[in-house]
Amino acid sequence: MAKSKALEKLRKAALAYPDTHEDHPWGESAIKVKAKVFVFMGDGPDGFSFGVKLPKSGPSVLKKKFAEPTHYGLGKSGWVTCKFERDADLPMKDALAWIDESFRAVAPKRVLAKLA
């Protein structure tokens, strides 16, 4: 199975932020800033998904057909999961903005200062 090129682009963008690294809990990819996750990613035979914390844009993103509150109670804290079929078009500009919002919502202030 070929990995999703779109998901790989998001992964690389997330890892370009300061003090980030990738972990693999529960068989998925988790991109963390220090010890806190800001993006969950999953890639399966039917499609791919990613979850981000969206305290500002979450309510509007949840109106999209591919979005739902993240399971395990994370949706109550502003986490949104976006699911796409293997050949679906990913709204890349929006997805990159959501990763940025999630990073800024989770990262410690001293790490955010490195963005300036």
Backbone as XML, in Angstrom:
<?xml version="1.0"?>
<chain id="A" units="angstrom">
  <residue number="1" name="MET">
    <atom name="N" x="0.840" y="-1.183" z="0.000"/>
    <atom name="CA" x="0.000" y="0.000" z="0.000"/>
    <atom name="C" x="0.884" y="1.247" z="0.000"/>
  </residue>
  <residue number="2" name="ALA">
    <atom name="N" x="0.630" y="2.130" z="-0.904"/>
    <atom name="CA" x="1.381" y="3.381" z="-0.975"/>
    <atom name="C" x="0.867" y="4.345" z="0.084"/>
  </residue>
  <residue number="3" name="LYS">
    <atom name="N" x="1.802" y="4.986" z="0.742"/>
    <atom name="CA" x="1.401" y="5.986" z="1.724"/>
    <atom name="C" x="0.830" y="7.204" z="1.015"/>
  </residue>
  <residue number="4" name="SER">
    <atom name="N" x="-0.064" y="7.873" z="1.702"/>
    <atom name="CA" x="-0.673" y="9.078" z="1.155"/>
    <atom name="C" x="0.373" y="10.179" z="1.008"/>
  </residue>
  <residue number="5" name="LYS">
    <atom name="N" x="0.511" y="10.710" z="-0.201"/>
    <atom name="CA" x="1.452" y="11.804" z="-0.439"/>
    <atom name="C" x="1.017" y="13.052" z="0.310"/>
  </residue>
  <residue number="6" name="ALA">
    <atom name="N" x="-0.294" y="13.275" z="0.379"/>
    <atom name="CA" x="-0.807" y="14.445" z="1.087"/>
    <atom name="C" x="-0.475" y="14.360" z="2.572"/>
  </residue>
  <residue number="7" name="LEU">
    <atom name="N" x="-0.669" y="13.181" z="3.162"/>
    <atom name="CA" x="-0.371" y="13.002" z="4.580"/>
    <atom name="C" x="1.124" y="13.181" z="4.840"/>
  </residue>
  <residue number="8" name="GLU">
    <atom name="N" x="1.950" y="12.713" z="3.936"/>
    <atom name="CA" x="3.397" y="12.878" z="4.085"/>
    <atom name="C" x="3.780" y="14.353" z="4.020"/>
  </residue>
  <residue number="9" name="LYS">
    <atom name="N" x="3.115" y="15.116" z="3.173"/>
    <atom name="CA" x="3.377" y="16.558" z="3.102"/>
    <atom name="C" x="3.009" y="17.232" z="4.428"/>
  </residue>
  <residue number="10" name="LEU">
    <atom name="N" x="1.876" y="16.838" z="5.008"/>
    <atom name="CA" x="1.469" y="17.388" z="6.303"/>
    <atom name="C" x="2.456" y="16.997" z="7.396"/>
  </residue>
  <residue number="11" name="ARG">
    <atom name="N" x="2.918" y="15.751" z="7.354"/>
    <atom name="CA" x="3.886" y="15.261" z="8.344"/>
    <atom name="C" x="5.161" y="16.105" z="8.295"/>
  </residue>
  <residue number="12" name="LYS">
    <atom name="N" x="5.669" y="16.329" z="7.096"/>
    <atom name="CA" x="6.898" y="17.115" z="6.950"/>
    <atom name="C" x="6.693" y="18.553" z="7.416"/>
  </residue>
  <residue number="13" name="ALA">
    <atom name="N" x="5.538" y="19.123" z="7.112"/>
    <atom name="CA" x="5.245" y="20.491" z="7.547"/>
    <atom name="C" x="5.187" y="20.571" z="9.069"/>
  </residue>
  <residue number="14" name="ALA">
    <atom name="N" x="4.561" y="19.580" z="9.697"/>
    <atom name="CA" x="4.460" y="19.576" z="11.158"/>
    <atom name="C" x="5.835" y="19.435" z="11.805"/>
  </residue>
  <residue number="15" name="LEU">
    <atom name="N" x="6.672" y="18.590" z="11.234"/>
    <atom name="CA" x="8.008" y="18.369" z="11.803"/>
    <atom name="C" x="8.956" y="19.539" z="11.560"/>
  </residue>
  <residue number="16" name="ALA">
    <atom name="N" x="8.562" y="20.501" z="10.717"/>
    <atom name="CA" x="9.396" y="21.667" z="10.464"/>
    <atom name="C" x="9.292" y="22.709" z="11.579"/>
  </residue>
  <residue number="17" name="TYR">
    <atom name="N" x="8.297" y="22.571" z="12.451"/>
    <atom name="CA" x="8.169" y="23.501" z="13.580"/>
    <atom name="C" x="9.267" y="23.219" z="14.595"/>
  </residue>
  <residue number="18" name="PRO">
    <atom name="N" x="9.630" y="24.229" z="15.401"/>
    <atom name="CA" x="10.707" y="24.027" z="16.370"/>
    <atom name="C" x="10.339" y="23.018" z="17.467"/>
  </residue>
  <residue number="19" name="ASP">
    <atom name="N" x="11.352" y="22.302" z="17.913"/>
    <atom name="CA" x="11.253" y="21.363" z="19.045"/>
    <atom name="C" x="10.205" y="20.270" z="18.840"/>
  </residue>
  <residue number="20" name="THR">
    <atom name="N" x="10.047" y="19.812" z="17.598"/>
    <atom name="CA" x="9.073" y="18.767" z="17.314"/>
    <atom name="C" x="9.769" y="17.435" z="17.045"/>
  </residue>
  <residue number="21" name="HIS">
    <atom name="N" x="9.025" y="16.367" z="17.251"/>
    <atom name="CA" x="9.495" y="15.026" z="16.932"/>
    <atom name="C" x="8.285" y="14.127" z="16.704"/>
  </residue>
  <residue number="22" name="GLU">
    <atom name="N" x="8.539" y="12.967" z="16.135"/>
    <atom name="CA" x="7.473" y="12.019" z="15.829"/>
    <atom name="C" x="7.536" y="10.845" z="16.795"/>
  </residue>
  <residue number="23" name="ASP">
    <atom name="N" x="6.371" y="10.408" z="17.217"/>
    <atom name="CA" x="6.235" y="9.253" z="18.090"/>
    <atom name="C" x="5.201" y="8.329" z="17.447"/>
  </residue>
  <residue number="24" name="HIS">
    <atom name="N" x="5.133" y="7.084" z="17.892"/>
    <atom name="CA" x="4.201" y="6.132" z="17.271"/>
    <atom name="C" x="3.380" y="5.363" z="18.308"/>
  </residue>
  <residue number="25" name="PRO">
    <atom name="N" x="2.583" y="6.068" z="19.103"/>
    <atom name="CA" x="1.712" y="5.350" z="20.042"/>
    <atom name="C" x="0.499" y="4.773" z="19.305"/>
  </residue>
  <residue number="26" name="TRP">
    <atom name="N" x="-0.017" y="3.690" z="19.759"/>
    <atom name="CA" x="-1.253" y="3.101" z="19.233"/>
    <atom name="C" x="-1.202" y="2.804" z="17.739"/>
  </residue>
  <residue number="27" name="GLY">
    <atom name="N" x="-0.017" y="2.637" z="17.166"/>
    <atom name="CA" x="0.089" y="2.306" z="15.754"/>
    <atom name="C" x="-0.117" y="3.476" z="14.807"/>
  </residue>
  <residue number="28" name="GLU">
    <atom name="N" x="-0.290" y="4.661" z="15.335"/>
    <atom name="CA" x="-0.432" y="5.860" z="14.516"/>
    <atom name="C" x="0.793" y="6.738" z="14.703"/>
  </residue>
  <residue number="29" name="SER">
    <atom name="N" x="0.867" y="7.760" z="13.908"/>
    <atom name="CA" x="1.943" y="8.726" z="14.042"/>
    <atom name="C" x="1.421" y="9.907" z="14.862"/>
  </residue>
  <residue number="30" name="ALA">
    <atom name="N" x="2.210" y="10.323" z="15.826"/>
    <atom name="CA" x="1.870" y="11.501" z="16.627"/>
    <atom name="C" x="3.034" y="12.476" z="16.522"/>
  </residue>
  <residue number="31" name="ILE">
    <atom name="N" x="2.742" y="13.687" z="16.105"/>
    <atom name="CA" x="3.768" y="14.714" z="16.035"/>
    <atom name="C" x="3.636" y="15.548" z="17.302"/>
  </residue>
  <residue number="32" name="LYS">
    <atom name="N" x="4.751" y="15.664" z="18.016"/>
    <atom name="CA" x="4.741" y="16.333" z="19.317"/>
    <atom name="C" x="5.666" y="17.545" z="19.321"/>
  </residue>
  <residue number="33" name="VAL">
    <atom name="N" x="5.289" y="18.520" z="20.110"/>
    <atom name="CA" x="6.165" y="19.624" z="20.448"/>
    <atom name="C" x="6.504" y="19.417" z="21.919"/>
  </residue>
  <residue number="34" name="LYS">
    <atom name="N" x="7.788" y="19.236" z="22.178"/>
    <atom name="CA" x="8.234" y="18.769" z="23.497"/>
    <atom name="C" x="7.514" y="17.442" z="23.757"/>
  </residue>
  <residue number="35" name="ALA">
    <atom name="N" x="6.708" y="17.342" z="24.804"/>
    <atom name="CA" x="6.027" y="16.071" z="25.108"/>
    <atom name="C" x="4.548" y="16.084" z="24.757"/>
  </residue>
  <residue number="36" name="LYS">
    <atom name="N" x="4.073" y="17.178" z="24.136"/>
    <atom name="CA" x="2.638" y="17.314" z="23.878"/>
    <atom name="C" x="2.307" y="17.123" z="22.400"/>
  </residue>
  <residue number="37" name="VAL">
    <atom name="N" x="1.333" y="16.277" z="22.134"/>
    <atom name="CA" x="0.911" y="16.010" z="20.760"/>
    <atom name="C" x="0.161" y="17.219" z="20.199"/>
  </residue>
  <residue number="38" name="PHE">
    <atom name="N" x="0.476" y="17.573" z="18.938"/>
    <atom name="CA" x="-0.331" y="18.587" z="18.267"/>
    <atom name="C" x="-0.917" y="18.079" z="16.950"/>
  </residue>
  <residue number="39" name="VAL">
    <atom name="N" x="-0.486" y="16.909" z="16.476"/>
    <atom name="CA" x="-1.094" y="16.277" z="15.304"/>
    <atom name="C" x="-1.050" y="14.761" z="15.466"/>
  </residue>
  <residue number="40" name="PHE">
    <atom name="N" x="-2.192" y="14.120" z="15.275"/>
    <atom name="CA" x="-2.267" y="12.664" z="15.153"/>
    <atom name="C" x="-2.470" y="12.360" z="13.676"/>
  </residue>
  <residue number="41" name="MET">
    <atom name="N" x="-1.821" y="11.298" z="13.164"/>
    <atom name="CA" x="-1.986" y="10.925" z="11.759"/>
    <atom name="C" x="-2.156" y="9.420" z="11.633"/>
  </residue>
  <residue number="42" name="GLY">
    <atom name="N" x="-3.079" y="9.019" z="10.766"/>
    <atom name="CA" x="-3.277" y="7.612" z="10.497"/>
    <atom name="C" x="-3.415" y="7.378" z="9.003"/>
  </residue>
  <residue number="43" name="ASP">
    <atom name="N" x="-2.858" y="6.264" z="8.527"/>
    <atom name="CA" x="-2.880" y="5.953" z="7.100"/>
    <atom name="C" x="-3.236" y="4.479" z="6.963"/>
  </residue>
  <residue number="44" name="GLY">
    <atom name="N" x="-4.381" y="4.188" z="6.362"/>
    <atom name="CA" x="-4.836" y="2.811" z="6.211"/>
    <atom name="C" x="-5.170" y="2.479" z="4.775"/>
  </residue>
  <residue number="45" name="PRO">
    <atom name="N" x="-5.640" y="1.262" z="4.527"/>
    <atom name="CA" x="-5.924" y="0.835" z="3.156"/>
    <atom name="C" x="-7.061" y="1.619" z="2.491"/>
  </residue>
  <residue number="46" name="ASP">
    <atom name="N" x="-7.989" y="2.127" z="3.281"/>
    <atom name="CA" x="-9.130" y="2.839" z="2.712"/>
    <atom name="C" x="-8.943" y="4.350" z="2.649"/>
  </residue>
  <residue number="47" name="GLY">
    <atom name="N" x="-7.989" y="4.861" z="3.389"/>
    <atom name="CA" x="-7.798" y="6.298" z="3.405"/>
    <atom name="C" x="-6.882" y="6.731" z="4.523"/>
  </residue>
  <residue number="48" name="PHE">
    <atom name="N" x="-6.910" y="8.016" z="4.803"/>
    <atom name="CA" x="-6.029" y="8.565" z="5.829"/>
    <atom name="C" x="-6.790" y="9.588" z="6.659"/>
  </residue>
  <residue number="49" name="SER">
    <atom name="N" x="-6.232" y="9.893" z="7.815"/>
    <atom name="CA" x="-6.867" y="10.870" z="8.694"/>
    <atom name="C" x="-5.793" y="11.620" z="9.474"/>
  </residue>
  <residue number="50" name="PHE">
    <atom name="N" x="-6.192" y="12.769" z="9.969"/>
    <atom name="CA" x="-5.319" y="13.495" z="10.895"/>
    <atom name="C" x="-6.196" y="14.236" z="11.882"/>
  </residue>
  <residue number="51" name="GLY">
    <atom name="N" x="-5.681" y="14.377" z="13.090"/>
    <atom name="CA" x="-6.398" y="15.074" z="14.149"/>
    <atom name="C" x="-5.562" y="16.231" z="14.657"/>
  </residue>
  <residue number="52" name="VAL">
    <atom name="N" x="-6.209" y="17.363" z="14.873"/>
    <atom name="CA" x="-5.533" y="18.568" z="15.332"/>
    <atom name="C" x="-6.398" y="19.284" z="16.364"/>
  </residue>
  <residue number="53" name="LYS">
    <atom name="N" x="-5.740" y="20.066" z="17.208"/>
    <atom name="CA" x="-6.466" y="20.858" z="18.203"/>
    <atom name="C" x="-6.766" y="22.225" z="17.592"/>
  </residue>
  <residue number="54" name="LEU">
    <atom name="N" x="-8.072" y="22.536" z="17.482"/>
    <atom name="CA" x="-8.488" y="23.764" z="16.809"/>
    <atom name="C" x="-9.390" y="24.611" z="17.715"/>
  </residue>
  <residue number="55" name="PRO">
    <atom name="N" x="-8.801" y="25.307" z="18.680"/>
    <atom name="CA" x="-9.628" y="26.100" z="19.599"/>
    <atom name="C" x="-10.361" y="27.255" z="18.936"/>
  </residue>
  <residue number="56" name="LYS">
    <atom name="N" x="-9.828" y="27.776" z="17.832"/>
    <atom name="CA" x="-10.465" y="28.915" z="17.157"/>
    <atom name="C" x="-11.335" y="28.460" z="15.987"/>
  </residue>
  <residue number="57" name="SER">
    <atom name="N" x="-10.787" y="27.696" z="15.069"/>
    <atom name="CA" x="-11.507" y="27.349" z="13.845"/>
    <atom name="C" x="-12.301" y="26.046" z="13.943"/>
  </residue>
  <residue number="58" name="GLY">
    <atom name="N" x="-12.157" y="25.318" z="15.044"/>
    <atom name="CA" x="-12.816" y="24.025" z="15.199"/>
    <atom name="C" x="-14.302" y="24.007" z="14.866"/>
  </residue>
  <residue number="59" name="PRO">
    <atom name="N" x="-15.109" y="24.924" z="15.411"/>
    <atom name="CA" x="-16.547" y="24.893" z="15.106"/>
    <atom name="C" x="-16.854" y="24.993" z="13.615"/>
  </residue>
  <residue number="60" name="SER">
    <atom name="N" x="-16.102" y="25.812" z="12.880"/>
    <atom name="CA" x="-16.361" y="25.922" z="11.442"/>
    <atom name="C" x="-15.826" y="24.697" z="10.691"/>
  </residue>
  <residue number="61" name="VAL">
    <atom name="N" x="-14.714" y="24.142" z="11.117"/>
    <atom name="CA" x="-14.163" y="22.951" z="10.459"/>
    <atom name="C" x="-15.111" y="21.766" z="10.662"/>
  </residue>
  <residue number="62" name="LEU">
    <atom name="N" x="-15.719" y="21.674" z="11.830"/>
    <atom name="CA" x="-16.631" y="20.560" z="12.114"/>
    <atom name="C" x="-17.865" y="20.550" z="11.214"/>
  </residue>
  <residue number="63" name="LYS">
    <atom name="N" x="-18.129" y="21.633" z="10.517"/>
    <atom name="CA" x="-19.259" y="21.681" z="9.578"/>
    <atom name="C" x="-18.924" y="20.997" z="8.253"/>
  </residue>
  <residue number="64" name="LYS">
    <atom name="N" x="-17.661" y="20.695" z="8.038"/>
    <atom name="CA" x="-17.239" y="20.051" z="6.790"/>
    <atom name="C" x="-17.527" y="18.556" z="6.861"/>
  </residue>
  <residue number="65" name="LYS">
    <atom name="N" x="-17.869" y="17.956" z="5.723"/>
    <atom name="CA" x="-18.297" y="16.550" z="5.703"/>
    <atom name="C" x="-17.210" y="15.580" z="6.140"/>
  </residue>
  <residue number="66" name="PHE">
    <atom name="N" x="-15.945" y="15.946" z="6.009"/>
    <atom name="CA" x="-14.847" y="15.046" z="6.355"/>
    <atom name="C" x="-14.379" y="15.183" z="7.802"/>
  </residue>
  <residue number="67" name="ALA">
    <atom name="N" x="-14.988" y="16.087" z="8.565"/>
    <atom name="CA" x="-14.520" y="16.369" z="9.921"/>
    <atom name="C" x="-15.482" y="15.851" z="10.982"/>
  </residue>
  <residue number="68" name="GLU">
    <atom name="N" x="-14.922" y="15.467" z="12.119"/>
    <atom name="CA" x="-15.719" y="15.040" z="13.275"/>
    <atom name="C" x="-14.915" y="15.315" z="14.539"/>
  </residue>
  <residue number="69" name="PRO">
    <atom name="N" x="-15.602" y="15.425" z="15.683"/>
    <atom name="CA" x="-14.853" y="15.571" z="16.929"/>
    <atom name="C" x="-13.981" y="14.330" z="17.149"/>
  </residue>
  <residue number="70" name="THR">
    <atom name="N" x="-12.764" y="14.553" z="17.576"/>
    <atom name="CA" x="-11.857" y="13.434" z="17.838"/>
    <atom name="C" x="-12.431" y="12.581" z="18.961"/>
  </residue>
  <residue number="71" name="HIS">
    <atom name="N" x="-12.317" y="11.276" z="18.798"/>
    <atom name="CA" x="-12.852" y="10.328" z="19.775"/>
    <atom name="C" x="-12.053" y="10.354" z="21.081"/>
  </residue>
  <residue number="72" name="TYR">
    <atom name="N" x="-12.420" y="9.499" z="21.989"/>
    <atom name="CA" x="-11.770" y="9.341" z="23.299"/>
    <atom name="C" x="-11.882" y="10.596" z="24.152"/>
  </residue>
  <residue number="73" name="GLY">
    <atom name="N" x="-12.929" y="11.388" z="23.913"/>
    <atom name="CA" x="-13.166" y="12.577" z="24.713"/>
    <atom name="C" x="-12.332" y="13.787" z="24.308"/>
  </residue>
  <residue number="74" name="LEU">
    <atom name="N" x="-11.455" y="13.627" z="23.328"/>
    <atom name="CA" x="-10.610" y="14.755" z="22.920"/>
    <atom name="C" x="-11.402" y="15.842" z="22.209"/>
  </residue>
  <residue number="75" name="GLY">
    <atom name="N" x="-12.502" y="15.461" z="21.565"/>
    <atom name="CA" x="-13.337" y="16.448" z="20.874"/>
    <atom name="C" x="-13.848" y="17.525" z="21.812"/>
  </residue>
  <residue number="76" name="LYS">
    <atom name="N" x="-14.073" y="17.165" z="23.070"/>
    <atom name="CA" x="-14.550" y="18.140" z="24.057"/>
    <atom name="C" x="-13.504" y="19.210" z="24.344"/>
  </residue>
  <residue number="77" name="SER">
    <atom name="N" x="-12.238" y="18.894" z="24.046"/>
    <atom name="CA" x="-11.144" y="19.843" z="24.273"/>
    <atom name="C" x="-10.721" y="20.567" z="23.005"/>
  </residue>
  <residue number="78" name="GLY">
    <atom name="N" x="-11.550" y="20.485" z="21.953"/>
    <atom name="CA" x="-11.261" y="21.217" z="20.731"/>
    <atom name="C" x="-10.521" y="20.433" z="19.656"/>
  </residue>
  <residue number="79" name="TRP">
    <atom name="N" x="-10.364" y="19.124" z="19.855"/>
    <atom name="CA" x="-9.685" y="18.299" z="18.850"/>
    <atom name="C" x="-10.658" y="17.888" z="17.759"/>
  </residue>
  <residue number="80" name="VAL">
    <atom name="N" x="-10.200" y="17.996" z="16.508"/>
    <atom name="CA" x="-10.998" y="17.662" z="15.329"/>
    <atom name="C" x="-10.229" y="16.634" z="14.502"/>
  </residue>
  <residue number="81" name="THR">
    <atom name="N" x="-10.924" y="15.594" z="14.055"/>
    <atom name="CA" x="-10.321" y="14.601" z="13.165"/>
    <atom name="C" x="-10.898" y="14.778" z="11.765"/>
  </residue>
  <residue number="82" name="CYS">
    <atom name="N" x="-10.014" y="14.807" z="10.774"/>
    <atom name="CA" x="-10.403" y="14.921" z="9.368"/>
    <atom name="C" x="-10.052" y="13.611" z="8.685"/>
  </residue>
  <residue number="83" name="LYS">
    <atom name="N" x="-11.056" y="12.989" z="8.043"/>
    <atom name="CA" x="-10.863" y="11.697" z="7.383"/>
    <atom name="C" x="-11.098" y="11.839" z="5.883"/>
  </residue>
  <residue number="84" name="PHE">
    <atom name="N" x="-10.210" y="11.198" z="5.106"/>
    <atom name="CA" x="-10.277" y="11.281" z="3.659"/>
    <atom name="C" x="-10.101" y="9.908" z="3.041"/>
  </residue>
  <residue number="85" name="GLU">
    <atom name="N" x="-10.829" y="9.657" z="1.963"/>
    <atom name="CA" x="-10.616" y="8.432" z="1.200"/>
    <atom name="C" x="-9.272" y="8.542" z="0.492"/>
  </residue>
  <residue number="86" name="ARG">
    <atom name="N" x="-8.709" y="7.413" z="0.135"/>
    <atom name="CA" x="-7.368" y="7.359" z="-0.460"/>
    <atom name="C" x="-7.186" y="8.351" z="-1.615"/>
  </residue>
  <residue number="87" name="ASP">
    <atom name="N" x="-8.166" y="8.487" z="-2.503"/>
    <atom name="CA" x="-8.001" y="9.340" z="-3.680"/>
    <atom name="C" x="-8.651" y="10.719" z="-3.540"/>
  </residue>
  <residue number="88" name="ALA">
    <atom name="N" x="-9.065" y="11.062" z="-2.335"/>
    <atom name="CA" x="-9.744" y="12.350" z="-2.114"/>
    <atom name="C" x="-8.759" y="13.515" z="-2.226"/>
  </residue>
  <residue number="89" name="ASP">
    <atom name="N" x="-9.287" y="14.655" z="-2.620"/>
    <atom name="CA" x="-8.484" y="15.873" z="-2.642"/>
    <atom name="C" x="-8.475" y="16.483" z="-1.246"/>
  </residue>
  <residue number="90" name="LEU">
    <atom name="N" x="-7.301" y="16.661" z="-0.714"/>
    <atom name="CA" x="-7.126" y="17.268" z="0.600"/>
    <atom name="C" x="-7.036" y="18.779" z="0.428"/>
  </residue>
  <residue number="91" name="PRO">
    <atom name="N" x="-7.809" y="19.558" z="1.191"/>
    <atom name="CA" x="-7.669" y="21.018" z="1.117"/>
    <atom name="C" x="-6.355" y="21.422" z="1.805"/>
  </residue>
  <residue number="92" name="MET">
    <atom name="N" x="-5.257" y="21.307" z="1.056"/>
    <atom name="CA" x="-3.910" y="21.432" z="1.636"/>
    <atom name="C" x="-3.676" y="22.761" z="2.345"/>
  </residue>
  <residue number="93" name="LYS">
    <atom name="N" x="-4.102" y="23.857" z="1.727"/>
    <atom name="CA" x="-3.882" y="25.174" z="2.359"/>
    <atom name="C" x="-4.571" y="25.221" z="3.723"/>
  </residue>
  <residue number="94" name="ASP">
    <atom name="N" x="-5.808" y="24.735" z="3.782"/>
    <atom name="CA" x="-6.533" y="24.701" z="5.050"/>
    <atom name="C" x="-5.849" y="23.759" z="6.038"/>
  </residue>
  <residue number="95" name="ALA">
    <atom name="N" x="-5.464" y="22.572" z="5.582"/>
    <atom name="CA" x="-4.842" y="21.588" z="6.464"/>
    <atom name="C" x="-3.552" y="22.131" z="7.078"/>
  </residue>
  <residue number="96" name="LEU">
    <atom name="N" x="-2.759" y="22.822" z="6.295"/>
    <atom name="CA" x="-1.528" y="23.415" z="6.829"/>
    <atom name="C" x="-1.847" y="24.499" z="7.853"/>
  </residue>
  <residue number="97" name="ALA">
    <atom name="N" x="-2.904" y="25.266" z="7.614"/>
    <atom name="CA" x="-3.324" y="26.288" z="8.581"/>
    <atom name="C" x="-3.816" y="25.632" z="9.876"/>
  </residue>
  <residue number="98" name="TRP">
    <atom name="N" x="-4.502" y="24.494" z="9.765"/>
    <atom name="CA" x="-4.983" y="23.796" z="10.965"/>
    <atom name="C" x="-3.819" y="23.234" z="11.769"/>
  </residue>
  <residue number="99" name="ILE">
    <atom name="N" x="-2.796" y="22.739" z="11.093"/>
    <atom name="CA" x="-1.605" y="22.260" z="11.803"/>
    <atom name="C" x="-0.939" y="23.420" z="12.529"/>
  </residue>
  <residue number="100" name="ASP">
    <atom name="N" x="-0.868" y="24.565" z="11.881"/>
    <atom name="CA" x="-0.285" y="25.742" z="12.517"/>
    <atom name="C" x="-1.093" y="26.152" z="13.745"/>
  </residue>
  <residue number="101" name="GLU">
    <atom name="N" x="-2.410" y="26.178" z="13.623"/>
    <atom name="CA" x="-3.261" y="26.530" z="14.766"/>
    <atom name="C" x="-3.065" y="25.544" z="15.911"/>
  </residue>
  <residue number="102" name="SER">
    <atom name="N" x="-2.988" y="24.269" z="15.586"/>
    <atom name="CA" x="-2.812" y="23.245" z="16.609"/>
    <atom name="C" x="-1.456" y="23.397" z="17.310"/>
  </residue>
  <residue number="103" name="PHE">
    <atom name="N" x="-0.407" y="23.626" z="16.530"/>
    <atom name="CA" x="0.920" y="23.828" z="17.117"/>
    <atom name="C" x="0.885" y="25.002" z="18.088"/>
  </residue>
  <residue number="104" name="ARG">
    <atom name="N" x="0.301" y="26.101" z="17.650"/>
    <atom name="CA" x="0.260" y="27.306" z="18.491"/>
    <atom name="C" x="-0.612" y="27.118" z="19.737"/>
  </residue>
  <residue number="105" name="ALA">
    <atom name="N" x="-1.609" y="26.222" z="19.649"/>
    <atom name="CA" x="-2.477" y="25.954" z="20.806"/>
    <atom name="C" x="-1.792" y="25.071" z="21.838"/>
  </residue>
  <residue number="106" name="VAL">
    <atom name="N" x="-0.833" y="24.268" z="21.406"/>
    <atom name="CA" x="-0.226" y="23.264" z="22.278"/>
    <atom name="C" x="1.180" y="23.639" z="22.751"/>
  </residue>
  <residue number="107" name="ALA">
    <atom name="N" x="1.945" y="24.327" z="21.925"/>
    <atom name="CA" x="3.356" y="24.606" z="22.221"/>
    <atom name="C" x="3.529" y="25.532" z="23.421"/>
  </residue>
  <residue number="108" name="PRO">
    <atom name="N" x="4.561" y="25.278" z="24.202"/>
    <atom name="CA" x="4.879" y="26.193" z="25.298"/>
    <atom name="C" x="5.278" y="27.575" z="24.742"/>
  </residue>
  <residue number="109" name="LYS">
    <atom name="N" x="5.093" y="28.608" z="25.551"/>
    <atom name="CA" x="5.382" y="29.984" z="25.108"/>
    <atom name="C" x="6.825" y="30.156" z="24.659"/>
  </residue>
  <residue number="110" name="ARG">
    <atom name="N" x="7.774" y="29.506" z="25.331"/>
    <atom name="CA" x="9.181" y="29.672" z="24.952"/>
    <atom name="C" x="9.465" y="29.060" z="23.577"/>
  </residue>
  <residue number="111" name="VAL">
    <atom name="N" x="8.698" y="28.037" z="23.205"/>
    <atom name="CA" x="8.856" y="27.452" z="21.863"/>
    <atom name="C" x="8.185" y="28.372" z="20.832"/>
  </residue>
  <residue number="112" name="LEU">
    <atom name="N" x="7.032" y="28.917" z="21.179"/>
    <atom name="CA" x="6.345" y="29.839" z="20.268"/>
    <atom name="C" x="7.219" y="31.070" z="19.981"/>
  </residue>
  <residue number="113" name="ALA">
    <atom name="N" x="8.003" y="31.483" z="20.950"/>
    <atom name="CA" x="8.874" y="32.635" z="20.761"/>
    <atom name="C" x="9.895" y="32.390" z="19.657"/>
  </residue>
  <residue number="114" name="LYS">
    <atom name="N" x="10.225" y="31.128" z="19.383"/>
    <atom name="CA" x="11.183" y="30.797" z="18.327"/>
    <atom name="C" x="10.599" y="31.039" z="16.934"/>
  </residue>
  <residue number="115" name="LEU">
    <atom name="N" x="9.277" y="31.178" z="16.825"/>
    <atom name="CA" x="8.640" y="31.420" z="15.531"/>
    <atom name="C" x="8.784" y="32.874" z="15.088"/>
  </residue>
  <residue number="116" name="ALA">
    <atom name="N" x="9.004" y="33.754" z="16.025"/>
    <atom name="CA" x="9.060" y="35.196" z="15.709"/>
    <atom name="C" x="10.333" y="35.577" z="15.004"/>
  </residue>
</chain>
